[in-house]
């Protein structure tokens, strides 16, 4: 049989079944049909004693075909193929390279033996899409690797290297790199006459209630709000209590609940949204990119140092510039300290630390940026200072160098106008800490050249960032949407809500922290006018009393030496004082009103951003909030969530509180549709 994407070749008394379904050998309908035909071929030929299942290209089956999710099922279904393979009366050997993920690993578990190269990775990452391995993975894995390992693999979804899988018994034999087929054929020859044929479904697994309970407790915070981890845990537990067939039924029921639930829909939305975000409207996909071999960073503070680490870690040389030697030395010292901390945790080797630091050139002169291909300004938010710096760069930077600002609010076109080459200027808004946060807002100025934008977007992938194109407006996408939330949160304080109530509502919604917890973490004093005698707001009053947030041990909350927060009596007094002076009566504020005024307003602002063309697509807005601000991924981002919440309900809530509704949002509500 040679029909694409499955082909077969008889080698002596062994049938080699090869999948060639690029790019990742997804287990789509064509592959499943081909596997069924291959099993039929082997069954009909008495001269075949064993089967080796292998994949062409870069990887073993890397999972189900995600494009089939939510569509009518196409026979044969994967669980049936796996069951047929497992019950086969001739040994089936799965030969694994690259990755065996999700349905791919489930297929390998249906084989009787597994041979892998050491570089292979095996895992069931479905939980990251709000799902569970629904082709028997939660029932077979515990029977092979035990309860603890199965919990780690299913409920967390991280793949394991073949060496660890071999220790666990998930891989029967490790082959030499580049010799997988030969090793699998030799292994098949060795086991072709061994009886009984080992079948995972026929094994049992001992109950381990203590391990399950400990795992739940250890990961309670990580799993908070998510449905899928709990379902995965429940299925692994079922494997210890139920016969295999009943366990499969339980798994199928849990899978279907997740598949048709809102959380998986949200997580799958973000999976595709992240990939879509890299596509740039109006630019040809084959535009020639500018070479980036050396980067300059202006500013060695927290942001500049973090930005620098992204490039060093990607093997790109960086010249970092500061005005004062002590600030420069401090910044370089922090970079080294961060790398050494990663090495201490086993994430880097000492050699990798030294290689990264060897790519760094500290300097006190902007002139040393003359040979850089990309220069990123990361100084404080002051337009006059930024324009002065870009004016100097205009004279220093070589022709064709990209000049980028890390501004989080300011007008990139105004910055670009301070140069004679506005086409080379772009915004690169990193999020703090820049060496950790995945989001990068790439701000497209009115005159930013196509190849500049395309180069920066491609570079973002190289430094492992999720990049989103934004237009020039105050705050771009993320911070612009943050502003109405913060404004309304402060108004709610004056009307009777407390910081802890407002923050609780946001945390219960799924945010990592609420508006006032975030303010305390970032610094209440950010943007403060620094005049203690000028008190025009609650924030001014806090800053005047040195309540600048966690760094001072006091902000909207009081903090102990471990930075644990408690509600503050003094803050309550300050709020009450402002309320009295404003003659504003205190009233009961419901949790629902907090949602309407802080989250509905964000959706409204997001709709305005889309109307103005400041974001390319609604899913880009969602990506910004997932990766830049901790919006719960199981709610899919604010624009996706608007559809779940109901755009008519959101419009009604906005009107109730007197907000002007975006025409685009009103249009969506009129049609009762999401974005």
KOLBA-253865 format. One record per residue: residue in three letters; x, y, z of N, C-alpha, C in turn. Coordinates in steps of 0.02 Angstrom, whole numbers, plus 50000, padded with zeros to 5 digits. Example, Ala and Ser with C-alpha at 12.3 -4.5 7.8 and 13.67 -1.06 7.14 Angstrom:
<lokes>
ALA506604971650390506154977550390506604983550390/SER506424988850354506844994750357506455000250394/
</lokes>
This chain:
<lokes>
UNK500434994050000500005000050000500445006250000/UNK500305011049954500735016949950500345023549948/UNK499705023349965499295029449963499535034450016/UNK499645040649994499825046050040499225047550085/UNK499315049050151499945050250186500235044250222/UNK499955038250214500225032250244500495027650189/UNK501105025350198501395020550150501645014550189/UNK501695008950155501945002850186502494999850144/UNK502944996450178503494992950144503644986650184/UNK503664981050149503814974650182504574973650182/UNK504854972750241505574971550248505634964650281/UNK505734959550241505734952750268505044951050293/UNK504994949150357504334947550385504074953150429/UNK504344959250418504114965050457503824970250409/UNK503244972950426502924978050385503094984950416/UNK503414989150376503554995950397502985000350375/UNK502645003450423502095008050408502335015150422/UNK502345019350370502625026050375502095031350363/UNK502065036150409501615041950400502025047850374/UNK501765051050322502085057050295501545062350285/UNK501385065750339500855070750339501125077250367/UNK501525080850327501845086950353501335092250372/UNK501505096950418502185097550447502295093350510/UNK501765091050543501875087850609501555080950614/UNK501385078050555501075071350556500455071150600/UNK500045076350596499425076550635498985070650616/UNK498625068150665498225062050655497535063750626/UNK497535066850567496925068650533496585062550504/UNK496005063650473495605058150447495985053950396/UNK496375057150352496755053450302497255048750333/UNK497595051150386498095046950421497745041050455/UNK497185042450487496825037050522496585031750473/UNK496325033950416496105029250365496695025050340/UNK497265028250330497855024750308498105019650358/UNK498085021450423498295016750475497835010650477/UNK497185011850469496715006250468496865001550410/UNK496995004450351497155000350292497804996450302/UNK498294999650335498934996250348498844990250394/UNK498424991050446498284985450491497914979850453/UNK497464981750409497124976750369497614972950324/UNK498084976550296498594973450253499004968450293/UNK499214970550353499624966050395499234959950418/UNK498584960950432498174955350454498074950150399/UNK498044952650337497904948150281498524944350256/UNK499104946350279499724943350254500044939050308/UNK500004932450300500284927850349501044928350353/UNK501344931350302502074931950302502324937750345/UNK501864941950368502064947550411502014945350484/UNK502574946250520502604944050591502564949950640/UNK502724955950616502714961750660502654968050619/UNK502464973550651502394980050618502834985250654/UNK503184989250614503534995050641503165001250616/UNK502925005250662502565011450646503035017350655/UNK503175020950601503675026250603503405032150562/UNK503695038150573503465044050537504035047250499/UNK503885049850439504375053550401504405060750427/UNK504905064550404504955071550423505265072550491/UNK505075077950523505405080150585505135076850648/UNK504575073350643504265071150706503815065150697/UNK503725061550752503205056450758502535060250760/UNK501985056750767501335060250770501355065350827/UNK501275071750809501315077050860500625078950887/UNK500125074850873499465076150903498905075250854/UNK498295076450879497695076150837497705082050789/UNK497275081850739497195087450693496715092350726/UNK497005097750753496605102450793496065105950751/UNK496165106150685495665109350642495015105250638/UNK495045098850660494445094750660494015095850723/UNK494305099250773493945100150836493305104150823/UNK492765101850854492125105350848491755103950784/UNK492045099850740491715098150677491415091150682/UNK490965089250637490685082450639491235077250634/UNK491195071850674491725066850674491775063150608/UNK492395061450589492515057750528492825050950546/UNK492495045650526492745038950539493355037450494/UNK493815033050518493815029850584494085034750637/UNK493815034150697494035038450751494675035650782/UNK495075040050812495715037950839495655032550894/UNK495185033150942495145027750992495045020850962/UNK494655020550907494535014050874495165011450841/UNK495565015950810496195013950780496675011250833/UNK496715014850889497165012850943496955006050972/UNK496295005250982496044998851009496194993150961/UNK496104994350896496244989250846496984987350848/UNK497414992450852498134991150854498324987150916/UNK498044989250974498234985851036498004978651037/UNK497434977151006497174970351006497474966050950/UNK497904969150909498194965650852498594959550876/UNK498574954150836498904948050858499614947450832/UNK499874952950805500584953350786500874959450820/UNK501474959050848501754964650886501814971050843/UNK501634976650873501694983250841502204987250881/UNK502714989650846503244993550879503205000750854/UNK503105005450899503095012550881503815015150884/UNK504045018050828504725020850824504665028350827/UNK504915031350881504765038350897505385042850890/UNK505295048250852505795053650850505415060150853/UNK505775065650865505435072150870504985072150931/UNK504335072550920503865072650977503305067650965/UNK503105064451019502495060351019502035063751069/UNK501575067751044501175072051087500425070451079/UNK500055071051134499335070251131499135063651100/UNK498745064051046498535058051011499115054050985/UNK499695057350974500285053750952500545049051006/UNK500575051451068500785047151122500255041851136/UNK499625043651131499095038751141499145033151089/UNK499325034951027499435029850975500015025350994/UNK500555028451018501135024551039500965019951097/UNK500525022151142500315017951198499885012051174/UNK499555012851117499175007451088499615002251056/UNK500225004351036500714999451011500944995051070/UNK501254989551053501464984851106502154986451135/UNK502554989851094503224991951116503374998851088/UNK503825002451122504015009151101504775009751100/UNK505035011651042505755012951033505825020351016/UNK506295023751048506365030951036507095033051035/UNK507245038350999507915041351002507935045851063/UNK508525046851093508575050751155508305057951149/UNK508325060851089508105067851081507345068451078/UNK506995062951075506265063151070505955065651135/UNK505355068551128504975070651187504275067551182/UNK504015065451240503365062251242502915065851292/UNK502295066951273501855070551319501135070751295/UNK500705073051340499995074051325499805081151346/UNK499905086051300499805093151318499095095551311/UNK498605091051303497915093251291497655097951344/UNK497885097351406497645101651460497755109051443/UNK498265110451402498405117351384497915120151333/UNK497505115751306496945117851264496285116751299/UNK496325115851365495705114951404495405108051395/UNK495805103151377495555096451362495935091151402/UNK495805084851386496195079251413496325074451356/UNK496825070151362496955065151309496375060251306/UNK495955061051256495315057551254495305051151213/UNK495885048551196495915042151159496245036851203/UNK496085037151267496335032051314496965034051351/UNK497205040151339497825042251370497815042351445/UNK497245044651474497215045051547497145038151579/UNK496965033151539496885026351566497505022151554/UNK497835023251497498425019251483499055021851518/UNK499125028551520499735031351551499845028951623/UNK499355029351667499475027051736499675019651739/UNK499425015651692499585008551691500305007251670/UNK500625012351640501325011651619501795015251666/UNK501635021551683502115025651720501925026551794/UNK501325024251814501115025151883500715031551892/UNK500405032151949499945037651962500305044451963/UNK500855044952000501195051452008501415054351941/UNK501755050251901501995052651837501415054251790/UNK500885050151792500305051351749499965057851767/UNK499925059451831499635065851852500045071651825/UNK500705071251831501145076551807501045077551731/UNK501025071951695500985072451622500315074951598/UNK499765072551628499105074351603498865081051629/UNK498915082351694498625088351723499055094551713/UNK499705093651699500145099351685500295099951610/UNK500335094251576500405094351504501105095351477/UNK501615095251519502295096251495502595089751470/UNK502915089751411503215083551386503835081651425/UNK504015075151422504615072751456505105070151404/UNK505755070751417506245068051370506225060451368/UNK506445057551313506425050351304506815046651357/UNK507355049851383507755046551435507345045351498/UNK506955050451518506525049651577505965044651562/UNK505675045051501505155040351482505415033251484/UNK506045032351467506355025651469506415023151541/UNK506605027651586506655025851657505975023751684/UNK505455027051660504775025651684504475019351652/UNK504795016851599504515011151564504055013051507/UNK503995019451494503575021851438503915020451372/UNK504575020551371504975018651313505335012151330/UNK505295007251285505605000751299506335000451278/UNK506525004551228507215004251205507415011051177/UNK508005013351195508275019551168508735017951109/UNK508595020851052508995019750992509505025250985/UNK510025024150945510505029350931510195034450884/UNK510385040750893510145045950848510325044250776/UNK509845045050732509975043750661509905036450641/UNK509775032150690509735024950674509075022050701/UNK508545026050700507925023950731507605018050694/UNK507555018350629507235012950592507605006350601/UNK508265006550595508655000450603508554997550673/UNK508555001850724508454999550793507754996650802/UNK507264999850772506574997450779506484990750743/UNK506804989950685506764983650649507104978050688/UNK507674979550718508034974550758507624972650819/UNK507314977650850506894976250908506284972050888/UNK505994973650831505414969850806505614962650792/UNK506194961750764506434954850750506504950950815/UNK506704954450868506824951150932506164949150966/UNK505634953150957505014951850994504454948850951/UNK504574947850887504034945750842503704939150861/UNK504094934850895503804928450915503654927950990/UNK503764933551026503644933551098502894933651112/UNK502684928851154501974928551174501944927551250/UNK501464930151286500924934251258501174941151238/UNK500824944251191500984951051171500774955851227/UNK501224960151250501034964751306500544970151283/UNK499994970751319499504975851303499384980151365/UNK499454986751356499404991251413498734990651447/UNK498204989951409497524989751438497424983851484/UNK497844978751478497774972751520498154973451586/UNK498534978951593498894980051656498434983251706/UNK498614982851769498234986351822498684991551854/UNK498374996151889498755001351924498475002051994/UNK498915002152043498695002552113498435009452129/UNK497925009752170497665016152194498185019652236/UNK498205026252232498685030252272498345036752291/UNK497865036252337497475042052358497915047552386/UNK498435045652423498875050652454499235054752401/UNK499465051352348499815054952295499345059652258/UNK498735057452247498245061652212498075067752253/UNK497955066852317497785072452361498365077352367/UNK498975074652373499575078952378499665083052314/UNK499545079852257499615083252192499105088952187/UNK498485087652208497975092852207498185098952249/UNK498435097552309498625102952355499225106852328/UNK499715103252302500325106452277500185111152219/UNK499675109552181499535113352120498885117452123/UNK498615118152183497965121552191497985128652162/UNK498525132252175498565139152151498645139352075/UNK499055134952048499185134651976498545132851938/UNK498145128351967497555125851933496925129951947/UNK496975135051989496385138852010496005141551950/UNK495355140051948494925142551896494875138151835/UNK495345133651825495355129351766494945122951778/UNK494565120951727494195114651730494615108651710/UNK495045109451660495385103651630495855099951677/UNK496265103451718496695099551763496305094951809/UNK495755097451836495345093351882495065087251846/UNK494855088151783494595082551744495135077451730/UNK495735079751715496295075151704496455071051767/UNK496455074551824496585071151888496045065851901/UNK495415067851889494865063151901494925056951857/UNK495155057851796495225052151750495795047551771/UNK496345050451793496905046251818496675042351879/UNK496295045751923496025042351982495565036651961/UNK495155037851909494695032651885495085026551860/UNK495675027751832496075022051807496285017351863/UNK496325020051925496515015851982495915012252012/UNK495315014251994494715011552027494265007451980/UNK494315008851915493845005751869494195000851822/UNK493844995851798494114991651744494254996051683/UNK494694993851640494924997951584494345000551542/UNK493874996351523493324998351480492895003751513/UNK492775003051578492375008051614492765014551622/UNK493425013851630493855019751634493835023751569/UNK493825020151512493765023551448493105027351442/UNK492575024451466491925027751465491935034151507/UNK492245033651566492295039451609492705044951575/UNK493265042951545493695047651510493315051151453/UNK492935047251415492555050051359492045055151383/UNK491705053651439491215058351467491545064851488/UNK492115064351522492475070451543492735074351483/UNK492975070751432493225074051372492675078051338/UNK492085075051331491545078451296491315084651334/UNK491315084251401491125090151441491615095951427/UNK492255094251425492765099351413492725101951341/UNK492655097451293492665099251223492115104351207/UNK491525103451237490975107851222490875113351275/UNK491365114151319491345119351370491665125751345/UNK491545131251379491805137651358492565138251369/UNK492825134751419493545135551433493975132851377/UNK493815126851353494215124151298494145128351235/UNK493535130851222493435135251165493885141451171/UNK493935144151232494355150051244495095148451234/UNK495315142851260496015141051256496215139251184/UNK495755136151147495895134751077495905141251037/UNK495465145851055495465152451023496145155851029/UNK496425155651089497075158851100497635155151063/UNK497585148451059498075144551022498125147150951/UNK497555148050918497565150450849497705157950846/UNK497465161750895497565169050895498305170750899/UNK498675167050939499395168350946499745167650879/UNK499545162550840499865161450775499645166650724/UNK499015168850730498745173750683499075180650695/UNK499265181950757499525188650775500165190350737/UNK500545185150717501175186450682501075188650610/UNK500465188050584500325190050515500175197550512/UNK500515200950466500455208250463500025210250403/UNK499485213850418499045216150364499425221050318/UNK499335220150253499595224950205500335224250188/UNK500655219050212501365217950196501445211050165/UNK501795210750109501915204450075502315199750120/UNK502135193350118502475188450161503205187450142/UNK503375189350080504065188150057504505194450060/UNK504275199550097504685205650102505365203950132/UNK505895206950103506575205550126506685208750195/UNK506965204750241507075207150309507765210350315/UNK507825214950360508475218050374508875213450421/UNK509515212550408509915208250452510025211450520/UNK509935207550573510035210050642510565205650675/UNK511185208050674511735204350705511945207450771/UNK511805213850779512015217350840511485222250861/UNK511335222450926510805226650952511095231551003/UNK510835237551002511015242451054510415243651099/UNK510545244351164510015245951212510225252051252/UNK509805257051254509955263251291509565262951357/UNK509935262551412509635261951478509775255151507/UNK510105255051565510285248751597509885247551661/UNK509305250751665508865249551722508505242951716/UNK507975242251755507595235951756507365233951686/UNK507075238751650506805237251584507365236151533/UNK507845240651532508395239851484508785233451495/UNK508905231651558509255225451572508865219351550/UNK508205219451563507785213851543507755213151467/UNK507695218751432507695218651359508345215651333/UNK508895217851362509555215351342509605207851348/UNK509345205051403509395197851414509045193851360/UNK508495196551332508145192951279508615191651220/UNK509005196651202509445195951144510055191751160/UNK510345192851218510925188851238510745181451239/UNK510165179851266509945172851271509835169751202/UNK509695174051152509595171651084510245171651043/UNK510795173251077511445173251044511595179451003/UNK511255184951018511355191250981511745196051025/UNK512285198850997512715203451035512345209951050/UNK512475212651110512145218751133512655223651161/UNK512595229951140512955235351173512445239251215/UNK512555239551280512085242951324512405249451349/UNK512035254951345512305261551360511935264751419/UNK512315267651464512045271551520512425278051525/UNK512135282851561512465289351569513005289151623/UNK512875285751678513335285751735513635278751745/UNK514265278551765514615272151771514305267651825/UNK514095270751881513815266651934513155263351912/UNK512745267051874512125264251848512255258651798/UNK512775259751757512965254651707513195248251742/UNK513635249051791513905243151827513345239551864/UNK512895243451894512335240451930511895236351882/UNK511755239251823511335235851774511645229451749/UNK512295229751732512645223751708512665218451764/UNK512765220851826512775216251883512115212651892/UNK511565216251881510895213051888510795207851833/UNK511025209351772510965204451717511335198051735/UNK511955198851759512345192851778512005189151836/UNK511755192851884511425189751942510815185751919/UNK510435188451872509845184951847510045178451812/UNK510565178851771510795172751736511055167551786/UNK511425169851836511705165151885511155161951927/UNK510615165751939510045162951976509725157351935/UNK509675158351869509405153051825509855146951825/UNK510515148251825510985142651826510935138751892/UNK510825142351947510765139052012510155134452015/UNK509645136151975509035132051972509085126551919/UNK509665126051886509755120851836509485122551768/UNK509265128751758508975130551692509515132351642/UNK510095134251666510655135951622511285132651650/UNK511775131551606512425129251629512865135351641/UNK513415134451677513885139951688514155142451622/UNK514265137751575514525139651509514025144051472/UNK513385142451478512875146551445512845153551474/UNK512935154051540512945160651572513525164751545/UNK514115161651542514705165351519514655167051445/UNK514345162651405514255164151334513815170151325/UNK513255170451364512795176151359513145182551380/UNK513495182351437513825188351462514385190551415/UNK514685185651380515225187251333514975191151272/UNK514315191051260514025194651204513845201851222/UNK513945203651287513735210251311514325215051314/UNK514215221051285514715226351287514415232451323/UNK514635233851384514385239751420514735246051395/UNK514375251651393514675257851368514345263951402/UNK514725269451402514465275751428514365280851371/UNK514435278451309514395283051252513905280451199/UNK513445284751178512995283051124513365281651059/UNK513965284551052514355283550991514515276250979/UNK514525272251033514685265151026514115261050996/UNK513565264550979513005261150948513025261750872/UNK513565264750846513605266350774513565260150730/UNK513785254350755513785248350713513205243750727/UNK512705245950766512135241750784511615241650728/UNK511295235950719510775235250668510085237250696/UNK510005236850761509385238750795509585242150860/UNK509295247950873509425251550936508755252650971/UNK508715250451034508095251051072508205255851130/UNK507805261151131507835265951186507385263551242/UNK507655263051302507275260751360507385265251420/UNK507245271751410507315276551464506625278551488/UNK506585282951539505935284551569505485288351521/UNK504825288251537504315290851492504295298551494/UNK504705301551453504715308851446504835310451373/UNK504345313451341504395314551269504995318751249/UNK505125324151286505685328551268506355324751271/UNK506435320651323507065316951331507125311751274/UNK506575308451259506595303351206506755306551138/UNK506455312251124506585315651061507315317851056/UNK507585319951113508295321951114508735315951098/UNK508585310251128508985304151116508935302051043/UNK508325302051015508245299950945508575304850897/UNK508585311150915508945315950874509695314350871/UNK509965312350928510675310450930510785303950891/UNK510325299150900510395292850864510385293850788/UNK509995298650767509945300050695510625301550665/UNK511045304850704511715306650681512215301050690/UNK512065296450736512555291150754512425284650717/UNK511795282450714511625275850688511805275350613/UNK512015269450594512195268350524511565268250480/UNK511635269550416511055269250371510725262250374/UNK510065262150377509715255750378509605252850447/UNK509915255950499509805253550567509085255050588/UNK508785250350625508105251350650508155254850718/UNK507765260150726507755263950789507085262650824/UNK507115259850883506495257850917506445261150986/UNK505825262851005505705265451072505295260351111/UNK505475259451174505105255051219504535258651254/UNK504355264451229503825268251261503185264151269/UNK502845265251325502225261551338501605265751325/UNK501685272251315501115276751305501235281851249/UNK501845284251241501975290351203501905289351127/UNK501835294951092501705294851020502335293250981/UNK502335287450950502925285150912503045289550851/UNK502515292250821502605296650763502965303050782/UNK502805305650842503145311750865503885310350879/UNK504015304450907504715302550918505075301850851/UNK504745298550803505055297450737505205304050702/UNK504775309050713504855315550680505485319250703/UNK505785317050758506405320250782507015317550745/UNK506895313050696507445310350656507325312150582/UNK507835311050542507755312150469507565305750434/UNK507435300450474507275293850446506685290650482/UNK506105293850482505525291050518505325284150494/UNK505505282350433505355275750406505725270250444/UNK506275271950478506675267050515506455266450588/UNK505955270450608505755270750679505135266450691/UNK505145262850748504595258450766504545258150842/UNK503965256550868503905255450940504005248050956/UNK504385246651008504465239851034504315240151109/UNK503685239151126503475239751196503525232951230/UNK504065231951268504155225951308503755226751373/UNK503585221151403503215221251466503675218851523/UNK503595221751581504045220451637503825214451678/UNK504305210151700505015210151683505125207651611/UNK505505211551573505565210551501505895203951482/UNK506305201151527506625194751512506165188851528/UNK505575190251556505105184951575504455185351535/UNK504165191351532503505192251500503555190851425/UNK503055187151398503085184851329502845190151279/UNK502465195051301502155199651254502635205051230/UNK502575206651166502915212551137502425216151092/UNK502245222351111501825226451067502295229951018/UNK502195228650954502605231850902502175237450871/UNK502395243550883501985249350865502185251950796/UNK501695251650751501805253550681501655260950673/UNK502185264850663502095272050652501825273450583/UNK501605279650572501315281550508501815280650451/UNK502455281450466502965280950414503425274950422/UNK503275270450470503695264450479503715260250416/UNK504315258850391504385254950330504145247750339/UNK503885244950285503635238050288504175233150311/UNK504785233950284505315229150302505535230050375/UNK505465236050402505615237150473505125233250516/UNK504485234050501503975230550540504045222950534/UNK504145220550473504225213350463504845210650498/UNK505385214550497506005212350530505905211750605/UNK505575216750635505475216550708505005210850728/UNK504495209650688504035204050703504395197350698/UNK504825196650648505215190350642505715189750699/UNK506015195250718506505195250772506165193350838/UNK505545195450847505175193750908505145186150918/UNK505035182450864505025175150869505705172550892/UNK506235175450865506905173150882507055174050956/UNK506785179450986506905180651057506325177951100/UNK505905173651068505375169951103504835174551133/UNK504655179551094504115183951114503495182651071/UNK502915183951099502295184051060502175191351042/UNK502235192850978502195199850956501525201450925/UNK501275207450940500635209850913500755216750885/UNK500495218050824500565224650794500025229250822/UNK500245235250843499785240350869499885246750829/UNK499365250850827499415257450796499615262650847/UNK499735268750823499945274150867499335277450899/UNK499265276450963498755279751004498995279551076/UNK498715283551119498965283951188498855277251224/UNK499405273951241499355267551276499315261551230/UNK499295262751163499275257351114498665252751127/UNK498765246251133498195241751145498095240551220/UNK498605237651251498535235351321498425240951371/UNK498865245751372498805251151422498215255651408/UNK498025256351345497435260351330496805256951360/UNK496765250451357496195246851385496235246551461/UNK496845247051487496935246951560496665253351592/UNK496725258951556496545265451585495825265851609/UNK495315263951569494635264351596494525259951657/UNK494865254151658494805249851716495055253351779/UNK495645256551773495945259851831495525265951852/UNK495285269651803494875275651818494245273551856/UNK493905268451832493285266351865493425263251933/UNK493975259651940494155256752004494245262152057/UNK494565267652037494665273252084494005276752100/UNK493565277352051492905280352064492515276052112/UNK492565269452104492195264852147492425265452220/UNK493075266852230493325267952298492955273852330/UNK492885279152291492555285152317491815283952332/UNK491525279252296490795278152303490625273052356/UNK491125269452382490965264952437491295258152435/UNK491605256252379491965249852376492635250552411/UNK492925245052431493585245052462494095242152413/UNK494735243652422495235240652377495195233052377/UNK495085230152437495085222852441494475219852406/UNK493895223252407493305220652371493425220852295/UNK493675226452271493795227152199494315222052176/UNK494855221252215495375216452196495115209252200/UNK494705207852250494425201052257494005199152196/UNK493605203852172493175202552114493605200752053/UNK494165204352044494605202951987494965196351995/UNK495185194752055495535188352066495045182552057/UNK494435183352082493935178052073493755177251999/UNK493805182651961493695182251889494245178151855/UNK494835178051886495395174251859496025178251848/UNK496005184751863496605188851856497115186951910/UNK497765187551895498265186051946498235190852005/UNK497995196951992497915201952045497425207352022/UNK497175211152070496705216452054497055223052041/UNK496685228352025496975234752007497425237752061/UNK497225237052125497615240252178498205235852200/UNK498115229352196498695224952206499225226252153/UNK498995227152091499455228652036499815235252047/UNK499435240252070499735246852083500275246352137/UNK500135242652190500625241852243501245238152219/UNK501155233252175501725229452149502145233852103/UNK501825237352058502195241552010502505247652043/UNK502155250352093502375256552126501835261852120/UNK501535263652176500995268652176501265275352151/UNK501915276352159502225282852141502375283652067/UNK502255278452027502405279051955501965284551925/UNK502285289551896501925295151866501705300451915/UNK501865299651979501685304652029502075311052017/UNK501765316852032502085323352019502635325052070/UNK502705321152123503255321852172503195327952217/UNK502605330752222502505336552266502045334452324/UNK502325332952384501915330452440501375335352463/UNK501455341652446500955346652468500365347152420/UNK500445344152362499915344352311499525337752313/UNK498965337852348498575331652357497895332452324/UNK497835329452264497225330252225496855323652216/UNK497145318252241496835311652232497035307052290/UNK496715301352294496895296352345497615294252334/UNK497815293352272498505291352258499005296752282/UNK498845303052270499285308452294499375307952369/UNK498815306752404498835306252478499275300452500/UNK499215294752465499635288952483500375290552471/UNK500525293452414501215294952397501515300052445/UNK501115304952466501355310052512501555307052579/UNK501255301352595501415297952658501905292152648/UNK502245292252591502745286952575502425280052567/UNK501795279852553501455273452540501515272052464/UNK502105270052443502245269252372502155262052348/UNK501895257852392501775250852372502215245952408/UNK502295240052380502665234652413503385236652430/UNK503695240552387504395242452399504475246652462/UNK503935249852486503965253752547503605250352605/UNK503325244452592502965240852645502265243452657/UNK502045248152615501375251052622501175254352557/UNK500545253252538500255256452479499505256652491/UNK499135253652446498415252852459498295247552513/UNK498825243552525498805238452579499415239552624/UNK499385236652684499975236252727500315229552713/UNK500985229452716501365223352701501825221552758/UNK501885214952771502375212652820503045211652786/UNK503525208952824504205208252797504245203452738/UNK503735199052732503705194452675503255196952619/UNK503065203252624502635206552574501935203452570/UNK501705200752625501015198352629500565204352644/UNK500025205352606499605211252615499055210252667/UNK498875215652700498275215852743497925222452731/UNK497255222552737496885228952728497155234252775/UNK497185240352752497485245852790496965250452821/UNK497005251352886496565256052921496705263152896/UNK497345264752886497535271552864497245273052794/UNK497275268152749497005269252682496255270352685/UNK495915266552728495185267552737495045274652761/UNK495475277352806495385284252831495495289252775/UNK495995288152733496145292752678495555292852629/UNK495295286952612494725286552566494115290152595/UNK493995288952660493415292052692493485299652694/UNK494105301952705494235309152706494075312352637/UNK494305309052584494165311652516493425311452501/UNK493105306052522492385305452510491995311052544/UNK492185312552606491845317752645491945324552613/UNK492575325952593492715332452563492375333352496/UNK492215327852463491875328152398491125327952406/UNK490895327452469490175326852483489855321052445/UNK490235315552442489995309752406489735304552456/UNK489095302852454488835297952502489105290952487/UNK489235287352540489475280452533488875275852522/UNK488945271152475488405266452462488685259452452/UNK488245254652453488435247652441488595246752366/UNK489165243852352489355242352283489345234752274/UNK488965232452225488925225252214489525222852173/UNK489685216452178490225213552138490065214252063/UNK489425213552046489225214151975489355221151948/UNK489245226251989489385233051967490135233951954/UNK490535230851995491265231251985491455228151917/UNK491155222351902491275219151838491065223751780/UNK490475226551787490205230751733490635236951721/UNK490875239951774491225246351767491975245551754/UNK492255239951772492985239151760493135234351703/UNK492705229451689492855224751635492445226151572/UNK491805227951580491405229851522491715235851487/UNK491985240451526492295246451496492915244651457/UNK493265239451478493845237151440493635234451372/UNK493105230551371492845227951307492645233751262/UNK492325238751291492115244651253492715248151222/UNK493235248951262493845252251236494175247951182/UNK494165241351192494445236851141494075237451075/UNK493405238251079493005239151018493195245750983/UNK493325250951023493535257350993494215256650959/UNK494655252950990495325251750961495245248350893/UNK494785243550888494675240050825494365244650774/UNK493885248850795493565253650749494095258250718/UNK494565260350758495075265150736495645261850698/UNK495645255150695496195251650661496835251550701/UNK496795252550766497395252450808497615245250825/UNK497175240450812497355233350816497105230150751/UNK497475225150728497295222050663496675217750668/UNK496575214650725496015209950732495855209250806/UNK495235207150820495015206450890495445201350928/UNK495645196050893496055190950927496735193650948/UNK496995198750913497625201950934497535205351001/UNK496955208551011496815211751075496825206551130/UNK496535200751117496515195351166497225192951182/UNK497645192351132498335190051142498705194951188/UNK498605201451176498925206551218498735205551291/UNK498105204451304497885204051373498045197351406/UNK498095192051367498295185551395499025185651414/UNK499455188051369500175187551380500485193751413/UNK500115199251414500405205251444500125207051512/UNK499515204751528499175207051588498875201451630/UNK498955195251608498715189751649497965188551646/UNK497635190951593496925189251585496875181651584/UNK496405178551619496375171251622496275168151554/UNK496725163751535496705160851468496065156951457/UNK495785154251512495165150351504494555154851491/UNK494665161451490494125166051468494295169051400/UNK494865167351372495005168851302495185175951283/UNK495305180351332495435187351315494795191351318/UNK494845197951327494235202051337493755202051279/UNK493995201851216493545202051159493195195351150/UNK493545189851161493225183251158492725182651215/UNK492925184951274492485184551332491845188451321/UNK491885193851283491285197751269490745193451237/UNK490965188851194490485184351163490195179351213/UNK490605177151260490365172451311489875176051359/UNK490055182051377489645185951424488995188151390/UNK489055189451325488485191951286488555199351273/UNK488665201151210488755208251194488125212351211/UNK487515209651204486935213651225486955215151300/UNK487165210351340487215211351412487735216651429/UNK488295216651392488825221551404488585228551386/UNK488255229151329487995235751309487485238251359/UNK487045233851382486555235851433486895238251497/UNK487415234651518487785236551578488135243251570/UNK488425244451512488765250851499488275256651499/UNK487705255651467487195261051464486925262551533/UNK486845257351574486585258251642487015263051682/UNK487675262951669488135267151707488335273451669/UNK487995274751612488095281051577488695281351530/UNK488965275651510489535275651465489305276251392/UNK489695279851352489565280151280489805273551250/UNK489365270251213489515263551187489845264151118/UNK490375260351108490705260051043490205257750990/UNK490195261150932489735258950878489845251650858/UNK490475249450857490605242550838490305237750889/UNK490385239350954490095235051006489335235151001/UNK489045240950988488325241550981488075237250923/UNK488465237350869488285233350810488305225850826/UNK488825223750863488885216750883488295214750928/UNK488105219250973487555217851019486895217250980/UNK486815221650931486205221550890486115214850856/UNK486685211950834486665205450800486745199650849/UNK486825201250913486935196250965487515191550947/UNK488075194650928488665190750910489275193350946/UNK489795189250948490425191250978490895194150926/UNK491515195250947492005198250901492375192950861/
</lokes>
